[in-house]
Amino acid sequence: MSQIINNKRYDLEERCLNFAKRANKYINHLPKTITNIENGKQLARSVGSVGANYIEANEALSKKDFIMRAKICKKEAKESRFWLTLSEPLQGEQKEKDLLIAEATELMKIFGSILEKSK
């Protein structure tokens, strides 16, 4: 689903994909500690799930199915934020961590807004 605002194209599927790609790159740059490895695995699952469930939502067979998938997207974005918060990056990666947390928060708000408008 894409929207054009002020001659800019906003595609939430693409945004979710870019979020997952950036998070995966971030995960690959984390120091290889036991906690980062485990938290990174969880983060990789949750960031991928945001976009995958949004794609499923766009192909929903009913409004009820769409709402369920959008709720999962919001939940997975919130979970991604949690795993990002737990991660321990190298000093040079702290800014990217903060940007990813901000993006996860924005995605949560976007999906929350979609859910409110779907009622």
MMTF fields as JSON, N, C-alpha, C and O atoms, coordinates in Angstrom:
{
  "mmtfVersion": "1.0.0",
  "mmtfProducer": "UNKNOWN",
  "numBonds": 475,
  "numAtoms": 476,
  "numGroups": 119,
  "numChains": 1,
  "numModels": 1,
  "chainsPerModel": [1],
  "groupsPerChain": [119],
  "chainIdList": ["A"],
  "bondAtomList": [4, 2, 8, 6, 12, 10, 16, 14, 20, 18, 24, 22, 28, 26, 32, 30, 36, 34, 40, 38, 44, 42, 48, 46, 52, 50, 56, 54, 60, 58, 64, 62, 68, 66, 72, 70, 76, 74, 80, 78, 84, 82, 88, 86, 92, 90, 96, 94, 100, 98, 104, 102, 108, 106, 112, 110, 116, 114, 120, 118, 124, 122, 128, 126, 132, 130, 136, 134, 140, 138, 144, 142, 148, 146, 152, 150, 156, 154, 160, 158, 164, 162, 168, 166, 172, 170, 176, 174, 180, 178, 184, 182, 188, 186, 192, 190, 196, 194, 200, 198, 204, 202, 208, 206, 212, 210, 216, 214, 220, 218, 224, 222, 228, 226, 232, 230, 236, 234, 240, 238, 244, 242, 248, 246, 252, 250, 256, 254, 260, 258, 264, 262, 268, 266, 272, 270, 276, 274, 280, 278, 284, 282, 288, 286, 292, 290, 296, 294, 300, 298, 304, 302, 308, 306, 312, 310, 316, 314, 320, 318, 324, 322, 328, 326, 332, 330, 336, 334, 340, 338, 344, 342, 348, 346, 352, 350, 356, 354, 360, 358, 364, 362, 368, 366, 372, 370, 376, 374, 380, 378, 384, 382, 388, 386, 392, 390, 396, 394, 400, 398, 404, 402, 408, 406, 412, 410, 416, 414, 420, 418, 424, 422, 428, 426, 432, 430, 436, 434, 440, 438, 444, 442, 448, 446, 452, 450, 456, 454, 460, 458, 464, 462, 468, 466, 472, 470],
  "bondOrderList": [1, 1, 1, 1, 1, 1, 1, 1, 1, 1, 1, 1, 1, 1, 1, 1, 1, 1, 1, 1, 1, 1, 1, 1, 1, 1, 1, 1, 1, 1, 1, 1, 1, 1, 1, 1, 1, 1, 1, 1, 1, 1, 1, 1, 1, 1, 1, 1, 1, 1, 1, 1, 1, 1, 1, 1, 1, 1, 1, 1, 1, 1, 1, 1, 1, 1, 1, 1, 1, 1, 1, 1, 1, 1, 1, 1, 1, 1, 1, 1, 1, 1, 1, 1, 1, 1, 1, 1, 1, 1, 1, 1, 1, 1, 1, 1, 1, 1, 1, 1, 1, 1, 1, 1, 1, 1, 1, 1, 1, 1, 1, 1, 1, 1, 1, 1, 1, 1],
  "groupList": [{"groupName": "MET", "atomNameList": ["N", "CA", "C", "O"], "elementList": ["N", "C", "C", "O"], "formalChargeList": [0, 0, 0, 0], "bondAtomList": [1, 0, 2, 1, 3, 2], "bondOrderList": [1, 1, 2], "singleLetterCode": "M", "chemCompType": "L-PEPTIDE LINKING"}, {"groupName": "SER", "atomNameList": ["N", "CA", "C", "O"], "elementList": ["N", "C", "C", "O"], "formalChargeList": [0, 0, 0, 0], "bondAtomList": [1, 0, 2, 1, 3, 2], "bondOrderList": [1, 1, 2], "singleLetterCode": "S", "chemCompType": "L-PEPTIDE LINKING"}, {"groupName": "GLN", "atomNameList": ["N", "CA", "C", "O"], "elementList": ["N", "C", "C", "O"], "formalChargeList": [0, 0, 0, 0], "bondAtomList": [1, 0, 2, 1, 3, 2], "bondOrderList": [1, 1, 2], "singleLetterCode": "Q", "chemCompType": "L-PEPTIDE LINKING"}, {"groupName": "ILE", "atomNameList": ["N", "CA", "C", "O"], "elementList": ["N", "C", "C", "O"], "formalChargeList": [0, 0, 0, 0], "bondAtomList": [1, 0, 2, 1, 3, 2], "bondOrderList": [1, 1, 2], "singleLetterCode": "I", "chemCompType": "L-PEPTIDE LINKING"}, {"groupName": "ASN", "atomNameList": ["N", "CA", "C", "O"], "elementList": ["N", "C", "C", "O"], "formalChargeList": [0, 0, 0, 0], "bondAtomList": [1, 0, 2, 1, 3, 2], "bondOrderList": [1, 1, 2], "singleLetterCode": "N", "chemCompType": "L-PEPTIDE LINKING"}, {"groupName": "LYS", "atomNameList": ["N", "CA", "C", "O"], "elementList": ["N", "C", "C", "O"], "formalChargeList": [0, 0, 0, 0], "bondAtomList": [1, 0, 2, 1, 3, 2], "bondOrderList": [1, 1, 2], "singleLetterCode": "K", "chemCompType": "L-PEPTIDE LINKING"}, {"groupName": "ARG", "atomNameList": ["N", "CA", "C", "O"], "elementList": ["N", "C", "C", "O"], "formalChargeList": [0, 0, 0, 0], "bondAtomList": [1, 0, 2, 1, 3, 2], "bondOrderList": [1, 1, 2], "singleLetterCode": "R", "chemCompType": "L-PEPTIDE LINKING"}, {"groupName": "TYR", "atomNameList": ["N", "CA", "C", "O"], "elementList": ["N", "C", "C", "O"], "formalChargeList": [0, 0, 0, 0], "bondAtomList": [1, 0, 2, 1, 3, 2], "bondOrderList": [1, 1, 2], "singleLetterCode": "Y", "chemCompType": "L-PEPTIDE LINKING"}, {"groupName": "ASP", "atomNameList": ["N", "CA", "C", "O"], "elementList": ["N", "C", "C", "O"], "formalChargeList": [0, 0, 0, 0], "bondAtomList": [1, 0, 2, 1, 3, 2], "bondOrderList": [1, 1, 2], "singleLetterCode": "D", "chemCompType": "L-PEPTIDE LINKING"}, {"groupName": "LEU", "atomNameList": ["N", "CA", "C", "O"], "elementList": ["N", "C", "C", "O"], "formalChargeList": [0, 0, 0, 0], "bondAtomList": [1, 0, 2, 1, 3, 2], "bondOrderList": [1, 1, 2], "singleLetterCode": "L", "chemCompType": "L-PEPTIDE LINKING"}, {"groupName": "GLU", "atomNameList": ["N", "CA", "C", "O"], "elementList": ["N", "C", "C", "O"], "formalChargeList": [0, 0, 0, 0], "bondAtomList": [1, 0, 2, 1, 3, 2], "bondOrderList": [1, 1, 2], "singleLetterCode": "E", "chemCompType": "L-PEPTIDE LINKING"}, {"groupName": "CYS", "atomNameList": ["N", "CA", "C", "O"], "elementList": ["N", "C", "C", "O"], "formalChargeList": [0, 0, 0, 0], "bondAtomList": [1, 0, 2, 1, 3, 2], "bondOrderList": [1, 1, 2], "singleLetterCode": "C", "chemCompType": "L-PEPTIDE LINKING"}, {"groupName": "PHE", "atomNameList": ["N", "CA", "C", "O"], "elementList": ["N", "C", "C", "O"], "formalChargeList": [0, 0, 0, 0], "bondAtomList": [1, 0, 2, 1, 3, 2], "bondOrderList": [1, 1, 2], "singleLetterCode": "F", "chemCompType": "L-PEPTIDE LINKING"}, {"groupName": "ALA", "atomNameList": ["N", "CA", "C", "O"], "elementList": ["N", "C", "C", "O"], "formalChargeList": [0, 0, 0, 0], "bondAtomList": [1, 0, 2, 1, 3, 2], "bondOrderList": [1, 1, 2], "singleLetterCode": "A", "chemCompType": "L-PEPTIDE LINKING"}, {"groupName": "HIS", "atomNameList": ["N", "CA", "C", "O"], "elementList": ["N", "C", "C", "O"], "formalChargeList": [0, 0, 0, 0], "bondAtomList": [1, 0, 2, 1, 3, 2], "bondOrderList": [1, 1, 2], "singleLetterCode": "H", "chemCompType": "L-PEPTIDE LINKING"}, {"groupName": "PRO", "atomNameList": ["N", "CA", "C", "O"], "elementList": ["N", "C", "C", "O"], "formalChargeList": [0, 0, 0, 0], "bondAtomList": [1, 0, 2, 1, 3, 2], "bondOrderList": [1, 1, 2], "singleLetterCode": "P", "chemCompType": "L-PEPTIDE LINKING"}, {"groupName": "THR", "atomNameList": ["N", "CA", "C", "O"], "elementList": ["N", "C", "C", "O"], "formalChargeList": [0, 0, 0, 0], "bondAtomList": [1, 0, 2, 1, 3, 2], "bondOrderList": [1, 1, 2], "singleLetterCode": "T", "chemCompType": "L-PEPTIDE LINKING"}, {"groupName": "GLY", "atomNameList": ["N", "CA", "C", "O"], "elementList": ["N", "C", "C", "O"], "formalChargeList": [0, 0, 0, 0], "bondAtomList": [1, 0, 2, 1, 3, 2], "bondOrderList": [1, 1, 2], "singleLetterCode": "G", "chemCompType": "PEPTIDE LINKING"}, {"groupName": "VAL", "atomNameList": ["N", "CA", "C", "O"], "elementList": ["N", "C", "C", "O"], "formalChargeList": [0, 0, 0, 0], "bondAtomList": [1, 0, 2, 1, 3, 2], "bondOrderList": [1, 1, 2], "singleLetterCode": "V", "chemCompType": "L-PEPTIDE LINKING"}, {"groupName": "TRP", "atomNameList": ["N", "CA", "C", "O"], "elementList": ["N", "C", "C", "O"], "formalChargeList": [0, 0, 0, 0], "bondAtomList": [1, 0, 2, 1, 3, 2], "bondOrderList": [1, 1, 2], "singleLetterCode": "W", "chemCompType": "L-PEPTIDE LINKING"}],
  "groupTypeList": [0, 1, 2, 3, 3, 4, 4, 5, 6, 7, 8, 9, 10, 10, 6, 11, 9, 4, 12, 13, 5, 6, 13, 4, 5, 7, 3, 4, 14, 9, 15, 5, 16, 3, 16, 4, 3, 10, 4, 17, 5, 2, 9, 13, 6, 1, 18, 17, 1, 18, 17, 13, 4, 7, 3, 10, 13, 4, 10, 13, 9, 1, 5, 5, 8, 12, 3, 0, 6, 13, 5, 3, 11, 5, 5, 10, 13, 5, 10, 1, 6, 12, 19, 9, 16, 9, 1, 10, 15, 9, 2, 17, 10, 2, 5, 10, 5, 8, 9, 9, 3, 13, 10, 13, 16, 10, 9, 0, 5, 3, 12, 17, 1, 3, 9, 10, 5, 1, 5],
  "groupIdList": [1, 2, 3, 4, 5, 6, 7, 8, 9, 10, 11, 12, 13, 14, 15, 16, 17, 18, 19, 20, 21, 22, 23, 24, 25, 26, 27, 28, 29, 30, 31, 32, 33, 34, 35, 36, 37, 38, 39, 40, 41, 42, 43, 44, 45, 46, 47, 48, 49, 50, 51, 52, 53, 54, 55, 56, 57, 58, 59, 60, 61, 62, 63, 64, 65, 66, 67, 68, 69, 70, 71, 72, 73, 74, 75, 76, 77, 78, 79, 80, 81, 82, 83, 84, 85, 86, 87, 88, 89, 90, 91, 92, 93, 94, 95, 96, 97, 98, 99, 100, 101, 102, 103, 104, 105, 106, 107, 108, 109, 110, 111, 112, 113, 114, 115, 116, 117, 118, 119],
  "secStructList": [7, 3, 3, 3, 3, 6, 6, 3, 3, 3, 3, 2, 2, 2, 2, 2, 2, 2, 2, 2, 2, 2, 2, 2, 2, 2, 2, 2, 6, 1, 7, 7, 7, 2, 2, 2, 2, 2, 2, 2, 2, 2, 2, 2, 2, 2, 2, 2, 2, 2, 2, 2, 2, 2, 2, 2, 2, 2, 6, 7, 1, 1, 2, 2, 2, 2, 2, 2, 2, 2, 2, 2, 2, 2, 2, 2, 2, 2, 2, 2, 2, 2, 2, 2, 2, 2, 7, 7, 7, 7, 4, 4, 4, 2, 2, 2, 2, 2, 2, 2, 2, 2, 2, 2, 2, 2, 2, 2, 2, 2, 2, 2, 2, 2, 2, 2, 2, 6, 7],
  "xCoordList": [0.849, 0.0, 0.905, 1.651, 0.861, 1.689, 0.807, -0.325, 1.353, 0.623, 1.556, 2.763, 1.013, 1.838, 1.445, 0.291, 2.442, 2.232, 3.342, 4.523, 2.951, 3.93, 4.924, 6.13, 4.408, 5.208, 6.21, 7.113, 6.07, 6.924, 6.082, 4.935, 6.665, 5.962, 6.281, 7.449, 5.248, 5.424, 4.882, 3.679, 5.75, 5.382, 5.78, 6.965, 4.786, 5.045, 5.729, 6.551, 5.404, 6.098, 7.593, 8.424, 7.923, 9.319, 10.005, 11.161, 9.28, 9.834, 10.136, 11.177, 9.235, 9.453, 10.643, 11.439, 10.752, 11.874, 13.199, 14.168, 13.231, 14.448, 14.806, 15.981, 13.795, 14.014, 14.68, 15.643, 14.162, 14.729, 16.154, 17.027, 16.386, 17.746, 18.735, 19.837, 18.337, 19.218, 19.479, 20.602, 18.446, 18.603, 19.513, 20.335, 19.377, 20.24, 21.7, 22.595, 21.935, 23.297, 23.836, 24.993, 22.988, 23.353, 23.718, 24.722, 22.901, 23.145, 24.504, 25.255, 24.812, 26.084, 27.297, 28.403, 27.099, 28.209, 28.287, 29.174, 27.376, 27.423, 28.62, 28.989, 29.229, 30.283, 29.709, 28.557, 30.505, 30.033, 30.082, 30.847, 29.248, 29.112, 27.918, 27.09, 27.832, 26.721, 25.379, 24.454, 25.27, 23.992, 23.657, 22.508, 24.641, 24.375, 23.974, 23.117, 24.581, 24.223, 22.767, 22.006, 22.38, 20.999, 19.998, 18.959, 20.303, 19.406, 19.339, 18.285, 20.455, 20.488, 19.602, 18.938, 19.591, 18.708, 17.245, 16.465, 16.892, 15.511, 15.16, 14.062, 16.118, 15.904, 15.708, 14.819, 16.532, 16.409, 15.023, 14.435, 14.509, 13.167, 12.079, 11.191, 12.161, 11.087, 11.079, 10.009, 12.261, 12.261, 11.751, 11.064, 12.086, 11.583, 10.082, 9.388, 9.597, 8.174, 7.305, 6.161, 7.84, 7.071, 6.667, 5.488, 7.643, 7.37, 6.588, 5.689, 6.926, 6.23, 4.746, 3.896, 4.443, 3.038, 2.315, 1.11, 3.021, 2.373, 2.025, 0.967, 2.917, 2.613, 1.371, 0.486, 1.315, 0.139, -1.113, -2.189, -0.984, -2.13, -2.678, -3.892, -1.783, -2.218, -2.92, -3.664, -2.69, -3.342, -4.464, -4.921, -4.9, -5.898, -7.191, -7.606, -7.809, -9.061, -10.278, -11.365, -10.098, -11.209, -10.662, -9.459, -11.553, -11.152, -10.598, -9.626, -11.223, -10.784, -9.354, -8.533, -9.065, -7.725, -6.715, -5.608, -7.111, -6.238, -5.894, -4.729, -6.902, -6.702, -5.772, -4.889, -5.97, -5.114, -3.656, -2.758, -3.418, -2.05, -1.435, -0.251, -2.233, -1.73, -1.368, -0.387, -2.144, -1.819, -0.501, 0.302, -0.281, 0.976, 2.135, 3.199, 1.942, 2.989, 3.368, 4.55, 2.373, 2.629, 3.365, 4.316, 2.932, 3.552, 5.008, 5.88, 5.274, 6.633, 7.539, 8.728, 6.996, 7.776, 8.152, 9.272, 7.207, 7.471, 8.522, 9.41, 8.424, 9.407, 10.786, 11.799, 10.821, 12.091, 12.752, 13.963, 11.949, 12.473, 13.081, 14.121, 12.425, 12.932, 14.3, 15.235, 14.416, 15.689, 16.782, 17.944, 16.424, 17.399, 17.912, 19.109, 17.023, 17.403, 18.371, 19.282, 18.182, 19.056, 20.418, 21.38, 20.494, 21.754, 22.845, 22.573, 24.092, 25.249, 26.214, 27.132, 25.995, 26.817, 28.196, 28.469, 29.047, 30.316, 29.992, 28.905, 30.912, 30.629, 30.215, 29.345, 30.8, 30.467, 29.087, 28.596, 28.465, 27.152, 26.004, 24.845, 26.299, 25.246, 24.223, 23.026, 24.692, 23.769, 22.793, 21.602, 23.301, 22.424, 21.417, 20.251, 21.858, 20.938, 19.813, 18.641, 20.163, 19.161, 18.206, 17.002, 18.742, 17.894, 16.946, 15.786, 17.441, 16.59, 15.498, 14.363, 15.839, 14.822, 13.757, 12.565, 14.179, 13.234, 12.337, 11.138, 12.916, 12.128, 11.132, 9.988, 11.549, 10.63, 9.47, 8.322, 9.773, 8.732, 7.777, 6.562, 8.321, 7.466, 6.575, 5.392, 7.14, 6.335, 5.222, 4.105, 5.512, 4.468, 3.332, 2.156, 3.696, 2.687, 1.895, 0.681, 2.576, 1.891, 0.88, -0.27, 1.311, 0.382, -0.735, -1.863, -0.424, -1.478, -2.516, -3.715, -2.048, -2.959, -3.809, -5.006, -3.171, -3.904, -5.004, -6.13, -4.672, -5.659, -6.811, -7.967, -6.5, -7.554, -8.507, -9.724, -7.927, -8.743, -9.508, -10.461, -9.097, -9.752, -10.97, -11.71, -11.172, -12.306, -13.622, -14.67],
  "yCoordList": [-1.149, 0.0, 1.225, 1.43, 2.023, 3.219, 4.446, 4.389, 5.553, 6.794, 7.888, 7.821, 8.888, 9.998, 11.246, 11.674, 11.824, 13.036, 14.001, 13.664, 15.218, 16.241, 15.698, 15.918, 14.993, 14.411, 13.357, 12.992, 12.864, 11.8, 10.542, 10.589, 9.42, 8.147, 7.484, 7.302, 7.124, 6.44, 5.03, 4.836, 4.066, 2.668, 1.958, 1.787, 1.552, 0.939, -0.419, -0.783, -1.172, -2.447, -2.205, -2.907, -1.212, -0.879, -0.379, -0.704, 0.404, 0.917, -0.227, -0.227, -1.193, -2.358, -3.185, -3.68, -3.326, -4.065, -3.36, -4.004, -2.045, -1.285, -1.364, -1.433, -1.354, -1.499, -2.847, -2.918, -3.902, -5.236, -5.325, -5.91, -4.746, -4.774, -4.027, -4.512, -2.845, -2.057, -2.792, -2.798, -3.406, -4.146, -5.353, -5.656, -6.037, -7.19, -6.756, -7.436, -5.634, -5.111, -4.75, -5.027, -4.133, -3.779, -5.039, -5.059, -6.075, -7.339, -7.912, -8.389, -7.863, -8.41, -7.658, -8.199, -6.41, -5.615, -5.667, -5.051, -6.388, -6.486, -7.326, -8.28, -6.979, -7.834, -9.228, -9.359, -10.245, -11.625, -12.102, -13.004, -11.477, -11.949, -12.902, -12.92, -13.678, -14.632, -13.902, -14.334, -12.808, -12.088, -11.446, -11.5, -10.842, -10.242, -11.285, -11.024, -12.459, -13.521, -13.924, -14.007, -14.174, -14.595, -13.47, -13.7, -12.268, -11.139, -10.801, -10.411, -10.948, -10.706, -11.673, -11.288, -12.937, -13.932, -13.523, -13.572, -13.123, -12.706, -11.451, -11.33, -10.521, -9.281, -9.579, -9.016, -10.458, -10.809, -11.382, -11.081, -12.197, -12.774, -11.7, -11.657, -10.837, -9.86, -8.787, -8.386, -8.315, -7.28, -7.848, -7.157, -9.087, -9.718, -9.94, -9.849, -10.231, -10.505, -9.261, -9.371, -8.09, -6.852, -6.749, -6.593, -6.838, -6.699, -7.86, -7.666, -9.072, -10.256, -10.216, -10.558, -9.802, -9.731, -8.574, -8.659, -7.495, -6.4, -6.828, -6.476, -7.585, -8.123, -9.008, -8.928, -9.849, -10.708, -9.871, -10.209, -8.785, -7.913, -7.332, -7.229, -6.952, -6.387, -7.414, -7.053, -8.681, -9.753, -10.405, -11.499, -9.735, -10.3, -10.646, -9.963, -11.722, -12.186, -11.496, -11.53, -10.876, -10.184, -9.04, -8.953, -8.175, -7.063, -7.606, -7.077, -8.657, -9.277, -9.812, -9.653, -10.44, -10.962, -9.815, -9.909, -8.726, -7.559, -7.004, -6.735, -6.835, -6.275, -7.167, -6.67, -8.48, -9.404, -9.254, -9.198, -9.189, -9.06, -7.71, -7.636, -6.66, -5.338, -5.326, -4.693, -6.014, -6.124, -6.866, -6.501, -7.898, -8.643, -7.741, -7.781, -6.933, -5.992, -5.056, -4.842, -4.505, -3.594, -4.318, -3.783, -5.516, -6.313, -6.623, -6.517, -7.005, -7.348, -6.115, -6.218, -4.964, -3.725, -3.399, -2.97, -3.608, -3.372, -4.353, -3.971, -5.613, -6.612, -6.262, -6.426, -5.787, -5.382, -4.284, -4.298, -3.342, -2.257, -2.806, -2.332, -3.804, -4.437, -5.073, -4.845, -5.879, -6.557, -5.56, -5.761, -4.491, -3.452, -2.809, -2.555, -2.548, -1.938, -2.827, -2.326, -4.131, -5.07, -5.255, -5.671, -4.949, -5.181, -4.25, -3.16, -4.709, -3.949, -3.729, -4.521, -2.636, -2.395, -1.853, -1.437, -1.87, -1.161, 0.324, 0.748, 1.109, 2.538, 3.247, 4.117, 2.906, 3.552, 3.206, 3.86, 2.187, 1.732, 2.226, 1.926, 2.974, 3.434, 4.316, 4.23, 5.161, 6.043, 5.221, 5.527, 4.174, 3.318, 2.604, 2.46, 2.161, 1.527, 2.496, 2.12, 3.742, 4.748, 5.023, 5.179, 5.082, 5.308, 4.13, 4.325, 2.913, 1.729, 1.679, 1.299, 2.06, 2.119, 3.153, 2.911, 4.293, 5.337, 4.835, 5.113, 4.097, 3.565, 2.524, 2.502, 1.662, 0.665, 1.368, 0.938, 2.439, 3.205, 3.843, 3.819, 4.412, 5.009, 3.959, 4.204, 2.793, 1.717, 1.287, 1.019, 1.218, 0.894, 1.914, 1.551, 3.178, 4.243, 4.176, 4.382, 3.889, 3.775, 2.64, 2.813, 1.473, 0.34, 0.583, 0.133, 1.291, 1.671, 2.571, 2.418, 3.513, 4.414, 3.65, 3.9, 2.715, 1.888, 1.115, 1.017, 0.572, -0.192, 0.674, 0.253, 1.899, 2.818, 3.157, 3.21, 3.385, 3.747, 2.558, 2.737, 1.348, 0.138, -0.276, -1.179, 0.392, 0.012, 0.399, 0.153],
  "zCoordList": [0.0, 0.0, 0.0, 0.958, -1.02, -1.029, -1.131, -1.612, -0.667, -0.614, -1.101, -0.871, -1.768, -2.228, -1.439, -1.455, -0.743, 0.037, -0.347, -0.268, -0.769, -1.176, -2.205, -2.094, -3.197, -4.272, -3.799, -4.552, -2.576, -2.058, -1.927, -1.483, -2.317, -2.247, -0.913, -0.571, -0.165, 1.107, 0.96, 0.785, 1.029, 0.879, 2.169, 2.456, 2.935, 4.229, 4.087, 4.928, 3.039, 2.809, 2.616, 3.191, 1.808, 1.547, 2.826, 3.093, 3.595, 4.851, 5.819, 6.476, 5.907, 6.77, 6.278, 7.076, 4.969, 4.391, 4.717, 5.121, 4.54, 4.841, 6.327, 6.685, 7.177, 8.622, 8.917, 9.68, 8.31, 8.522, 7.987, 8.629, 6.812, 6.239, 7.126, 7.382, 7.594, 8.466, 9.775, 10.279, 10.318, 11.572, 11.374, 12.239, 10.254, 9.982, 9.865, 10.367, 9.209, 9.09, 10.476, 10.794, 11.289, 12.661, 13.461, 14.172, 13.34, 14.049, 13.655, 14.506, 12.371, 11.894, 12.424, 12.442, 12.858, 13.4, 14.925, 15.515, 15.568, 17.03, 17.467, 16.782, 18.604, 19.146, 19.429, 19.843, 19.207, 19.336, 20.789, 21.133, 21.642, 23.017, 23.077, 22.166, 24.13, 24.263, 24.235, 23.547, 24.973, 25.01, 23.666, 23.229, 23.009, 21.696, 20.666, 19.821, 20.726, 19.777, 19.976, 19.012, 21.22, 21.497, 21.23, 20.612, 21.689, 21.448, 19.961, 19.458, 19.263, 17.821, 17.056, 16.094, 17.486, 16.844, 17.004, 16.053, 18.21, 18.467, 17.664, 17.121, 17.602, 16.85, 15.369, 14.731, 14.827, 13.404, 13.103, 12.064, 14.003, 13.802, 13.857, 13.006, 14.865, 15.047, 13.951, 13.494, 13.522, 12.469, 11.143, 10.391, 10.866, 9.642, 9.694, 8.681, 10.885, 11.058, 10.85, 10.409, 11.164, 10.952, 9.481, 9.162, 8.6, 7.167, 6.597, 5.779, 7.025, 6.509, 6.866, 6.044, 8.076, 8.477, 7.811, 7.579, 7.499, 6.776, 5.349, 4.827, 4.731, 3.398, 3.477, 2.626, 4.503, 4.705, 4.95, 4.455, 5.707, 5.973, 4.679, 4.503, 3.774, 2.493, 1.62, 0.709, 1.89, 1.134, 1.943, 1.611, 2.997, 3.903, 3.175, 2.239, 3.631, 3.032, 3.636, 3.06, 4.788, 5.436, 6.285, 6.531, 6.725, 7.588, 8.91, 9.45, 9.416, 10.666, 10.521, 11.425, 9.394, 9.109, 9.016, 9.545, 8.336, 8.221, 9.597, 9.889, 10.438, 11.775, 12.597, 13.297, 12.513, 13.251, 12.81, 13.651, 11.499, 10.975, 11.365, 11.694, 11.326, 11.719, 13.206, 13.597, 14.031, 15.457, 15.648, 16.507, 14.854, 14.934, 14.516, 15.134, 13.481, 13.052, 14.191, 14.458, 14.854, 15.965, 17.087, 17.657, 17.398, 18.454, 18.118, 18.981, 16.873, 16.456, 16.43, 16.734, 16.073, 16.118, 17.562, 17.84, 18.476, 19.897, 20.408, 21.171, 19.991, 20.381, 19.814, 20.494, 18.585, 17.974, 18.791, 19.008, 19.239, 20.071, 21.36, 21.819, 21.935, 23.153, 22.919, 23.687, 21.844, 21.569, 21.206, 21.561, 20.504, 20.2, 21.484, 21.617, 22.416, 23.681, 24.453, 25.112, 24.375, 25.074, 24.406, 25.051, 23.123, 22.402, 22.914, 23.418, 22.771, 23.249, 22.086, 21.871, 21.331, 20.136, 20.471, 21.597, 19.471, 19.564, 19.67, 19.278, 20.188, 20.377, 19.096, 19.133, 17.996, 16.734, 16.192, 15.272, 16.757, 16.281, 17.165, 16.879, 18.227, 19.143, 18.424, 18.699, 17.504, 16.769, 15.93, 15.881, 15.269, 14.465, 15.363, 14.995, 16.527, 17.485, 17.831, 17.809, 18.149, 18.505, 17.347, 17.555, 16.132, 14.953, 14.72, 14.355, 14.931, 14.767, 15.832, 15.545, 17.052, 18.114, 17.753, 17.947, 17.232, 16.812, 15.682, 15.669, 14.735, 13.616, 14.111, 13.658, 15.033, 15.599, 16.303, 16.197, 17.016, 17.708, 16.712, 16.91, 15.644, 14.614, 13.96, 13.725, 13.668, 13.068, 14.013, 13.57, 15.31, 16.285, 16.21, 16.225, 16.129, 16.066, 14.765, 14.763, 13.665, 12.374, 12.411, 12.01, 12.896, 12.954, 13.957, 13.757, 15.034, 15.991, 15.343, 15.576, 14.526, 13.822, 12.803, 12.665, 12.092, 11.121, 11.846, 11.356, 13.01, 13.774, 14.238, 14.189, 14.694, 15.146, 13.989, 14.168, 12.796, 11.646, 11.078, 10.32, 11.438, 10.914, 11.73, 11.341, 12.866, 13.732, 13.13, 13.726]
}
